[in-house]
Amino acid sequence: MHRRCIMRFSNLRFKGITTTPWHIGDRIFGDYRYSRRDYLWGRAVRGAILTYLWRTYCHKSDIREKVRFNPDEDCKNCKDRGECPFFNLRGSGEGEFKDTPKLIVTNLKFKNKLRKDRIPLISLDEEYLGVSKGPVWIEFIPSGAEFEFEIILIGDGVRFKEDVKNAVRSVLTFFGLGGFKNEGFGRGRISDINELNLEEFRNELLKIGEKIKDEIKRNGKITFEIEPILMLEKSKNEYFTSIIEKGFKEKLINCLCERYWQFFKENIYIPIEEVTGASGSVKIRAWSRKYNREIKFEGIAGELTIHISELSDEQALALALAKYGIGKFKNMGFGSLILKTP
């Protein structure tokens, strides 16, 4: 076994199929709600899993609906926190951890090219009857669509592997993912779970690294697609919105090297010479369970082209590893750099 591959580690690769319509919020135009059909953010999957674990293991979740609960205050005083999957896998509110992350959730991706359909919904609640004279039209992905996503557990997080598997199955069966879950959307079932240890995981990345090295040898550059946005912090609560901003290249190198260290506990440096690409600033919105309201994210979307003269195997592996996210919210699908194939 490779000397880097001694840490407790589990890469769970889920495959599943939708059993009801799914709505993945994209944009709203009048009384029409558009849906994506490519992927659901890992942030949404992570949130659903942690909510289920909280409902299952936290004593306070049994008190009443919408109970006041602040993990930063309540969990630290709980006598059962050492064995609680919710407390140990949550990290901070942003999914960050002081050292090595215990839980990483990738974006859930749909396989093949999917068709979309639409359905009208009419509210029976008097509070919303005045919103629209007619029904609200909801785009959705029909049942029978295949999807896949990954969950990575590292270090102490591996202890809760079975809890995570059960949470995924229960969320899909009873609670749903995406939008309009209370209307029965977002249900599914898991058809297969494949597990890799760290050595197997590393070998998979090395295969991607070989493709990266070959492309670098041919063209001196490599292009990645950003999913959904890249949020690199340049100061407190301020993020880069352009790849040409001063300091962006250095921050990108730092984030790539940090991610490599988190997985393999070795320092590395990637000598990136230039960063170009068809990218731009974008703002996206998402619902926050923590704040019980919609919040905004701002960062860089599009493509990122890294110019570099030569790469070692480990440097190429570090670039391949970026598919699991860098920057802010990297442990929940943000900042995923996906190798663009010709």
Secondary structure, DSSP 8 states (H G I E B T S, - for coil): --TTTTS-EEEEEEEEEESS-BB-EEEEETTEEEE-SSEE-HHHHHHHHHHHHHHHH-GGGGS-TT----HHHHGGG-TTGGG-HHHHHH-STTS--SSS-SEEE--EEE-S----EEEEE---STTTTTT-SS-EEEEEB-TT-EEEEEEEEEGGGGGGHHHHHHHHHHIIIII-SSB-GGGT-S-EEEEEEEEE-HHHHHHHHHHHHHHHHHHHHHHSEEEEEEEEEE--EEETTEE---TTSTTHHHHHHHHHHHHHHHHH---------EEE-SEEEEEEEEEETTTTEEEEEEEEEEEEEEE-S---HHHHHHHHHGGG--STTGGGTTTEEEE---
